[in-house]
Amino acid sequence: MADMVSIGEIAQRTGVSRRMLRHWEQLGLVRPASTDAATGYRRYTPSQVGRVRAVASLRTLGFGLDAIGDLLDAGLTEQRLVELLRTHEQELAASIDEATHRLAAVRSRLATFETGRSAIVNTLDLTPLPELRLWGLRASVRDETEIPGAAGRLSGELRARLDDPEDAVVLLYDGSADDAIVVTAGTPTPVDGLAVVDVAAVDEGVAVTFDTPPDVADAWIALDAALTDRGLRTTGVYRQVTAPDGTVTLQAEVRPLD
């Protein structure tokens, strides 16, 4: 038994924690050569160090524990090996595609913030906001994450009812209630069958104009950051005005930071 090694020694030699070694034991991947019935102490043969390292290496390559068990099986056939490698190849390709899409989304958001910062620096205007009378459609959502879907649906339904689908469209977001956010898509041009929505004038407001439609959520974040530097915050009914030329103006009431 002198040539046997303890779980602590095998953990030190391989860099695999004792907890993980016990987990692998439960799965049958690395069973101790012996376990003391009285103390529960585990002992391994020196040759098992290589098996532990092999399991750890395959985990690093992204193989699942079930696949690793097959790969280390003495009875592994060439056909089964090819199947395991093909499956893992497909899993890795899918993960690369997913990571590529996520990277593109992150870069898009970074570009939005850069564009938003530039637009805010160049067009931010602390100004009174006029009262509005709109003809539009409304919906209530329970969370900010539902706003884009509701806004897109209402805008599409509204434009379908306009004589000129290129007319200006105003989106309103009113989160003053605790349990709902009211989303409105309206137009200043009277449209039969649509509800009249009146928005009060604002004495102290902010307006920022984007030449191309931004990611609205990120644009508001960038605007709020710029206002924080001025000791202000947005509040009240948030306005998003899309002009016939495609420019988008964000408007809101402002108040001093609490």
Secondary structure, DSSP 8 states (H G I E B T S, - for coil): -TT-EEHHHHHHHH---HHHHHHHHHTTSS--SEE-TTT--EEE-THHHHHHHHHHHHHHTT--HHHHHHHT-TT--HHHHHHHHHHHHHHHHHHHHHHHHHHHHHHHHHHHHHHHHHHHHHH-EEEEE--EEEEEEEEEESSGGGHHHHHHHHHHHHHHHSSSTTS-EEEEEE--SSS-EEEEEEESS--TTSEEEEE--EEEEEEEEESS---HHHHHHHHHHHHHTTTEEEEEEEEEEE-TTS-EEEEEEEEE--
